Amino acid sequence: MNGYADASTYPVWHDSATQVPSFGPAPAHAEVDVAIVGGGLSGLWAAFYLSAAQPTLRIAILEARHVGFGASGRNGGWCSGFLPLSLSELAATHGRDTALLAYHESFATLSEIEQVLRRESIECGWHQGGTVQSATTSLQAQRLQNYLAQQQAAGLSLDDMQWIPSSEVSKHISVAKTFGAVYSPHCATVNPFQLVNGLARVVHQRGVTIWQDTAVQAIDDGVVSHAHGRVIAKHVVQATEGYSHSIAQTKRRIVPLYSLMVATEPLDQATLQSIGWHNRATFNDGGQMVIYAQLTPDGRIAFGGRGAPYHFASRVRERFDLDDDTHRRIVAAIAQHFPAAAHARITHRWGGPLAVPRDWTPTVTIDRVRKYSRLGGYVGDGVAATNLFARTLVDLLLERQTSLTQLPFVNHRSPRWEPEPLRFLGVNSLIALSESIDNYEATHGKAPRMRTKIFEALL
Ligand SMILES: Cc1cc2nc3c(=O)[nH]c(=O)nc-3n(C[C@H](O)[C@H](O)[C@H](O)COP(=O)(O)OP(=O)(O)OC[C@H]3O[C@@H](n4cnc5c(N)ncnc54)[C@H](O)[C@@H]3O)c2cc1C
């Protein structure tokens, strides 16, 4: 496998973004009806639905850097109907009906997004090819089959998710080694940077103000203090996801976990044929350490993985986007699963923080008295969820009673993460354990019992 010495260190998605709107910073003083902090998909979808429902509202987005600077402009482009908590996990905590409502709404979100893209002429390469989670070892196959049985017992149908025997996985994609796979149609792919810029264009045309290079320092009862002034708002929405630790209301509410990615050059026809990625379903495996891949419309493999270190005190810095060990592991994973692509040049590598709440449960929270609400905590499943949670937020703000306002995430309060240094030790132990469990399983064909127990206890 080629290295990545010459790779560009920004998301591959930026190269195909032709219409990147640019906006100036906030003035020293401004008054609006709704101020949205964060110009990612959460903030933009919130502005999109709010401006559609009440066109006369004065809405402003305050973004520290530029629209799509955060995870929304640099993710793996999986627009997945699956939530960070499985249906069976949700059913265990909130009951079967509530869990099914959440999954029904989440699956339906894909059609909602597709319709908006069509209606608003947002070109971002939308393609719903489903998703394949392949078992690389027999242990992974057992685990995935147990998982599938749990989801089906909780109410998912064969149309939502089904087992594909190893002999049939190649109908979707040819991976070097598979013991079978779970297939679901509830996943599409997008170019996330095009999506975020397209949305910014649409909301701006509708009259939403977007201020870039405007880092918010504090939110107090409708007063948003930023680097060069204040915005007074009747209501403030915080949509800062992996960067939330620096805002008082969300201190220790999430941990920023880094996910890193690489992209290959466009593969030649012979390589593409040998991988046989027929309908461009997204791909991952059943390991403890998360990996994820998509085949882009121009024939590149965009491949990501977690496992980069957590940084003390939830620090987020641009230099953390690049981690040689993690990028090397991702490049090796491409060669492992797709040997035909082992010699493809790596043209881009990058990374960014996603947000993990202590109980892995995202939230949309509203506090009318403090004129404040927030949405987020999607872990690695935010591309579709930002749309679902933004629509939920708008229903709550407008005091509509809808099925969305009955979702289990409404006003959910996750416990705070532990103070340092416990947080540092706990999160980095989890990361190290998941890698070591995968390695042990691959070598010994069985799970390391003690490590698995500690891993489950730490989760
Ligand atoms: C590498 C990577 C790969 C991923 N892959 C996938 C995937 O394939 N599928 C999927 O579903 N999810 C994926 N995710 C997660 C997904 O991208 C996020 O959950 C989603 O984009 C969150 O959107 P958001 O708008 O809430 O947050 P963000 O996109 O992070 O936006 C937050 C914005 O707030 C701004 N901001 C922060 N603090 C302040 C402040 N104080 N003042 C003003 N502005 C501020 C930031 O600059 C940023 O632009 C991935 C994440 C990463 C990092």
The ligand as an ORCA input file, in Angstrom:
! r2SCAN-3c Opt
* xyz 0 1
  C     -14.326     12.419     10.368
  C     -15.798     12.270     10.693
  C     -16.556     11.344      9.987
  C     -17.922     11.228     10.258
  N     -18.663     10.405      9.460
  C     -20.010     10.385      9.588
  C     -20.807      9.684      8.665
  O     -20.296      9.117      7.681
  N     -22.155      9.653      8.862
  C     -22.739     10.305      9.923
  O     -23.963     10.223     10.079
  N     -21.998     11.031     10.790
  C     -20.660     11.119     10.635
  N     -19.916     11.896     11.468
  C     -20.626     12.707     12.469
  C     -21.375     13.859     11.801
  O     -20.545     14.484     10.845
  C     -21.815     14.876     12.856
  O     -22.604     14.207     13.832
  C     -22.649     16.013     12.297
  O     -22.035     16.594     11.179
  C     -22.872     17.057     13.388
  O     -23.352     18.247     12.817
  P     -23.445     19.541     13.741
  O     -23.932     20.633     12.892
  O     -24.227     19.219     14.962
  O     -21.959     19.800     14.226
  P     -20.701     20.365     13.396
  O     -20.789     20.047     11.986
  O     -19.482     19.935     14.140
  O     -20.883     21.926     13.498
  C     -20.647     22.654     14.661
  C     -20.208     24.024     14.194
  O     -20.192     24.880     15.319
  C     -19.095     25.750     15.180
  N     -18.766     26.227     16.536
  C     -18.299     25.485     17.550
  N     -18.119     26.242     18.645
  C     -18.521     27.490     18.311
  C     -18.564     28.717     19.012
  N     -18.168     28.804     20.270
  N     -19.015     29.822     18.351
  C     -19.436     29.744     17.064
  N     -19.394     28.581     16.354
  C     -18.940     27.480     16.969
  C     -18.000     24.893     14.578
  O     -17.010     25.677     13.942
  C     -18.801     24.036     13.620
  O     -18.840     24.565     12.321
  C     -18.546     12.025     11.266
  C     -17.769     12.937     11.986
  C     -16.416     13.064     11.705
  C     -15.606     14.063     12.467
*
